[in-house]
Amino acid sequence: MNLSAESLQAFAQAAACGSLSAAARRLGKSQSTVSEAVARLELDLGVELFRRGPRRLELTEAGASLLAHAEAVLAAGDRLALHAARLAQGQEARLTLVLSDAYQPRQYEARLLELDRRFPDLEFECLIAEHADVLDLIGQGRAQLGLLAAQPAYPPDIAHAGVAVSAEFGLFVAVDHPLAALARVGPEDLAQWRALRLSSVTASETPADDLPGSGVRSDVRSGVRSDVRSGVHSGARCWSAPDYLLLLEMAGLGCGWAALPRQLVADYGRGRLHELALDGWPRRVAVDAVWSRRRELGPVAAWLLDRLLADD
């Protein structure tokens, strides 16, 4: 069966107009051409689509049932033609955005809805990564755009721009952690307990950060502690994970304290975490958008970048 777009258009227009002559005028064709197209479709489908009355065409039961399918095929053809035209103009068929859990604004949801409405045929992928891993994915060309906590410096092949929103970080422990019982904590208090730090998938060493160090390793469940300054070690200086959601889970289990995006904790903490009061915390962290200077952004990526940088 080879259903032509011309036959489907003739069927749909004749059903809407109620006559072959009116359908022919709307389509800019002769009545005989439209009549032949409908007859050809009926032959291909093996059913009668219309009852030919003296004044008006009426859909048969089969015709009424098939009309919606015919209109759906025509709509799909319209989308195909539009998408092909956009691709011919250079619009990318696929876009990958890699973002940090530090970027938690409600505006992101609005941007995704805008993207869906504006580019309904785009294949969109969203990855979660942090710091060096975001930059590595951009540098490889695995992702076209990235969002991450602003870095002090970027590789020369990475372009960057600050977005209008910032992330707010706090220090968190499990609600039953001994640190949670303190009204305020200082660096010396944190140094008695395990730090949970962000790591990298691409780098073997835990990236440097400006968090207070952990001088003593501890098992918060057993209360066993060892002072690394005295040379007695019970394990590594910290526990680490490559994303904030994993650090949140570790902190919720009581494995140590962690600096986490406050919005992430509000959304996923489920009441398991306590925010510590420490001078200078919570703190605001700028968020940057990044992309590769070695690869020109396509029209969709450029549009999304503009929307992410907008302050509305």
N, C-alpha and C positions, 0 to 999 in steps of 0.2 A: 504494500500500500504506500503510495506516494502522495501525501496530502500537500497541495500547493498553498502558499500564503494567499494567492489570488482567490482561490476557492473558499478559503476560510473567511477572508474579508467579505466576499460576496454574501456568504451565509450570514455572518454577523450583522452586516449592514441591512440586508433584506429583512432580518428578524426585527431590527430596530425600527425600520421605516414602515414595515408592513406591506411593501410592494416592491416589485422588481424595478419598476420605472424610477421610483424615488431613490432606491439604492443606487441605480445607475447614475443618476444625477449627482448624488453625494460622492460617488467614487470617480466621477469624470469619465465614465465608460458608456458604451452603448448598452441598451437594454438586452440585446441578444447576447452580448459578451457576458453580462452578469447572469443571465438565465442559463447559459451553457456552463458557467463555472459552478452554479448551484447544482445543476443536473449531474455534472461530473463528480462532485463531492458525494451526492446521494449514491451514485454508482459505486464509488470507491468504498463508502461506508456500508453499503448494502441495506440502507434504510431510507424511508421517505422522511424528509425534514419538514416539508410544508404541505398543508392542504390548500390547494388553489381555489379560493372562492371567487365569486364574480367581482368583488370590490377590494378584497384585502387578503393578503397571505396570512395564514394561521399556522403556528408551529404545531407539529404533531407531538405526541407524547415523547417519542424518541428524539425529535428535534429539540424540544425544551430541555431534555436531559443532556444532550450533547452540546448545547450552546455554550454553557459555562466552560466546558473543556476547550472548545474552539477559541473562546476569548482568552483563556489562559495561555494557549499556544501562541496566539498573536501577541500577547503581552510579553511572553518570553522572547519572542522574536524581536520586539522593540528593545528589550534590555540587551539582547545580544548585539544588535546594531549599534546601540549607544556605547556599550562597553568597547566594541571593536573600534569605534571612532575615537574614543579616548585613548586607547592603546596606540592607535596610529598617530596621535598627537604627542606621544611620549609619556603618557601616564603609566606608572608602574602597576603591574598586576598584583604585586604582593608588597607588604610593608611590615617590618618588624621593629617594634619598640621595646627597648630593654629599660627597666626602671627599678629604682631602689625603693625599698619599703619606707625610706625616709620621706618619699613623696606620697602623701596621703590626703591631699585636698579633695573636697567634694567636687571641685571644678573638673577633676579628671573624669568623673562619671559623665558630666555634661559634654566634655570633649569627645568621649567615645560615642555618645548618641549623635553628636554632630557628624562625626566621621561616618557612622552607619548611614545616616540620611543622605549625606552628600556623595558618598562613594559606595553604593550598596553592593557592588560586585567585587570590591576589593577583598583580597585574602589578607587578613590582618592577624599578626602573631604578637603576643605580649610575653616577654621574658622577665624574670626577676633575678637581679644580680646586684652586687654592691661594689663600689670603689673601683679597684683595678680590674675586676671582672667585667664591669660595664665598659670600661675603656678598651679592654681586650676584644670584646664582642664587636664594638664599633670599628676598631682597627682592622679586624679580620674581614669586615664586611658582612658578618653574620647578622648584624642589626644596623638599621639606617639611622635611628635616633635613640638617644639615651637620656635618662633623667637620674641624677644622683646628687648626694650631698656635695656641695662645692668643695673642690680640691685646691690645695695651695698652689699647685702647678699642674700643667697638662703637657703631654707629649706634643711636639711641634705639628704633628699631622692631625691633631684633634682640635676642631673648632668648638667654642663654648660660648654660652650666653646665659645670664642669670634669669630665672623665671620670676614671676611677680610674687610668688608665695614662698614661705620658708617653712622648715620643719622645726618642731619643738621637741627636744629630747629631755628625758628625766632619767634619774638613776632608780632602778627597781630591784627588789628582792621578793622572795616568796613571803606571804603574810605571816608564816610561822618561822621565818628566819630570825636569828638573834638580833640582826641589825634592825629589823622592823620594830623592835621594842624601844629603840632609842629615839628621843624627841628630835635630836639633831645629830648628824654624824660629821666627822672630819676625815681627812685623808688617812690619819693614823688608824681610825676605826675600819675604813675600807681595807687597809693594808693587812688586817688580820684575817681577811676572808678571800675566797677565790674570786678572781675577776673573770667575767665571761666576755670575751672580746670577738670582734668581727675578724674573720680570716678571709683568705682569697682562694678560689679554686685554681687559679693559674699560677700563684706564687706559693712556694713551699713554706715560707716564713710568715708568721702573723704580722700584718702591716703595723707600722708604728701609729700610735694615736696619742691624744693628750689626756687620757684617762689616768686617774691615780693608780699607781702600781699595787700589786698584791704581794706583800712581803711574806705572807704565811699561807701555806696550802691548808685546806681543811675539808673535812667531811662533815657537813652541817647536820647530818642525821646522827652520826655517832659522836660528834663533838671532838674527834681526834684532830689535833693540829700539829704542824711542824714548822719551825722557824727557819726559813731559807737563809736568813742572815747569820744563823749560827751554824750553817752547813748541814742541817738535817732536812732532807727533802723527802716528801711523800709523793711527789709527782711533778708534772709540768707546772710552770709558773701560772698558767691560766688554762681555761678551757676556751675553745673557739669554735665558730661555725661560720659558714659563708653568707648567711642572711639573718636579718633581724628576727624573723619569725621563729627560727630555730633557737636563737638566743633567748627569746621570750619563753619558749617551752622549757629550756634548761633552767632559767630563773624560776619559772613556776614550779619546777620540781625541787627547788631549794639548793641547786648546785652552786650558787654564787650570786653576785650582783652584776647588773648589766646596764649600760646606757641604751635606752630604747626610745623610739619615736612614741610620744605620748598618745597620738591618735591610734597607733597600732595596738597599744596596750588597751585603750578604751574599746577598740573593736574586737580584740581577740583574747584579752587577758582573763575574761570570765571570773573576775573577782579574786584571782589567785595571787595578784601582785600588790605590793605596797611600795609607794614612792618615797624615797629617802629625801630628807631635808638636808641639803648641803649648800654652803655658800657658793654662789655662781650657778646654781642649778634650780630649776630647769633652764636650759639655754636654747637660744634660737640658732638654727643652722641654715645658711643659704642653700638653695637648690639650683643646680645648673642643668641646662640642656646641652647635650654634646652630639657632635656628628663628625664625620670624616672629611678632612680637606682634600683627600685624594679621590673622593667619589662625589660627583655632583648630585645633589638631592633632586629626586623626581618631583613632579607637581604635587602629588599627594603628601609626600614627606615635607615639602616646603610649606604647604598649607597647614599641616598639623603642627609644625614648628611655630608658625606664626600664632596659631591658636593657643599653644601651650605658653608662649611668651606674653600673650595678652593678659591684661589685669582685670578683665570683666568677668 
